[in-house]
Amino acid sequence: MLVTGGTGGLGAVVARYLVAERGVRDLVLVSRRGLEAPGAAELAGELRESGAGVRVLACDVSDRGAVRALVDSLVADRGLLAVVHAAGVGDNGLVGALSAERLDGVLGPKADAAWWLHEATAGLELAAFVLFSSAGGLVLTAGQGNYAAANVFLDALAARRRAEGLVATSMAYGFWDVGAGLGQYLSRVDRRRMAAQGLPVLSRDAGLALFARGLDRGEATVVPLRVDTAALRARRDEVPALLRALAPVRRTAAAALADTGTGADDAPARRLAVLPEAERHRTVLRLVREQVASVLGHGSAEAIGADRAFQELGFDSLAATELRNRLNTLTGLRLPATLVFDHPNALAVTE
């Protein structure tokens, strides 16, 4: 069995599972640095102590020729029974900030590599061809334009392989809480934000249990994702289409805005229009500061200085998109995705 991205992150977690629970005894772990990757030698030693034959190889899986040479060498040596493609990198950013280099950096090791593996193994009778996709292509797309595209490509490739009579399963996971891979870059604010969106992280054990179920279902694409339906129903931004049937009771924008203290049942613009100009400004500023505080995990709007830069407060592209979505829902406006970059503090957004 070949595991790409196998020396770290989810690849290493899955490698341990395959040996301990699935009885795999001949494992090839591939990463860009091979045995020079942090923890690679220790992982190989651990798996060998568990009774598996393990080889750790260096290969740039975004390189078509390198993947072809790798697969040909494995087939010529002992054959190849299955592939798990867990390699991938993230580089979050809004679409307007993505360059060709940032697209290539994410698409190469995930989407390109998946296609090269598909080409190189198309003539083999594999027992499994597993692609580690991500819910970032389905329900967690804010600020992940390149990563979302790469993962949707994997889902589509699995469907194509199935249509051609080949084995394939794409697993569009939510984030794993394993302290490795892309999940290791999640801050406390990121985790809180995801939980508030109704999409809490997966524990290692839960992720592996869903991996096992995904392998056994025999479907082209599965979505192993924890969903908190109560939090989903309480969301103030738009619930992703894939999840709307799980949260049919939605709070209206008018009800949500009433929670901010404006109190009227009329349209937001009309409610503001009847207030004195100074009070209109205070009302909107309070609304903006409350939403900024909520996005960042603060308990009160008092923690948000009206003229303090969003960048200083810790905003990234995901937080920026969430704030824009929340304000759109509460006001009925169609604010741009670049809102916090064009208007860099709560006072500027208010104005």
Residue, then its C-alpha position, 0 to 999 in steps of 0.5 A: m500500500l502506498v501512502t502519499g504525505g505518509t510521514g506526517g499529518l494525517g498520512a502518519v495517523v492513517a499509516r498507524y491505523l492501516v497497520a494496527e487495525r487493517g493488518v497492512r504489512d507492506l507499506v510505502l510512505v512517500s513525502r517530499r523529504g522522505l526519511e529527512a522529514p521530521g519524525a519519519a524515521e521514528l514513525a517507520g521504526e514504530l510501524r516496523e515494531s508493530g510487524a509491518g514492512v515499511r519503506v520511506l521514500a522521497c518523491d515530489v508527487s506534484d511531478r508527473g514523471a516522479v510519480r510514474a517512476l515511483v509507481d513503476s518501481l513499486v509494481a516491478d518490485r512487489g506490486l501495488l495493491a492500494v493507494v492513499h493520497a493524503a499529501g496536501v498543503g494549505d495557503n488560505g486567502l481570498v480569491g483576489a489575493l491569490s497569485a498563480e504561484r499560490l494556486d500552483g503551490v496548493l493544487g500541485p501536491k493535491a490535485d495534480a498529484a491525484w491525477w498523476l497517481h490516477e494515470a500511473t495506476a489506471g492499468l492496475e487492479l487496485a483494491a482501494f484508491v483513497l483521496f483525502s479531500s476536504a470539506g473546504g470544497l463544500v461547506l468551509t470555503a471562506g478564504q480557501g479559494n485554492y484549497a477548495a478548488a483542489n479538493v473539489f477536483l479530488d471529489a470529481l476524480a473519484a466520480r470519474r474513476r468510478a464511472e470508468g470502472l475503477v476503484a476510488t473513494s474521496m473523503a471530504y473531511g472536516f478538520w481533525d484535532v490531531g495536532a498535525g497536518l493542516g489542523q495544527y495551524l488552527s488557532r483557538v479563535d479558528r476552533r471557536r469559529m468553526a464550532a459556532q458555525g456548527l462544524p466542530v473539529l474531529s477527534r483522532d478516534a472519530g476521524l479514524a472511525l469515519f475513515a473505516r466507514g468510508l472505506d467500507r461504503g464503496e461510494a465515490t465521495v463521502v463527507p466525514l464531518r461533525v455537524d452540531t445542528a443546534a449551533l447550525r440553527a443559531r448561525r447568523d450568516e448563511v448556512p451552506a447549501l449542503l447543510r440546510a436540510l439539517a437546520p431547517v429552523r432559521r433565525t431571520a435577519a430581523a430577529a437577529l438585528a433585534d438582538t443587538g438592541t435596535g428593537a423595532d420589527d421594521a426593515p433595518a434601514r427604516r429602523l435606522a432612519v427614524l433615529p437621530e443621526a448621532e444615534r444611528h452612528r452609535t447603533v451601527l458601531r455597536l452592531v459592528r463591534e459586537q460582530v467583530a467581538s463574536v468572530l474573534g471569540h471575545g465576550s464583549a464589544e468593549a474588547i474591540g476598539a473602534d479605531r483599532a486595525f482589524q489586522e492588529l486584532g488578529f483577523d485573517s481571510l476567514a475571519a474577514t469573510e465571516l464578519r462580512n457574511r454576518l453583517n450582510t445577514l443582519t443588515g440586508l446589504r451586499l457588502p464586498a468580500t474585501l470589506v475589512f481590507d478596504h475599511p480596516n477598523a470598526l469605525a471605517v466599516t460603520e461609516 
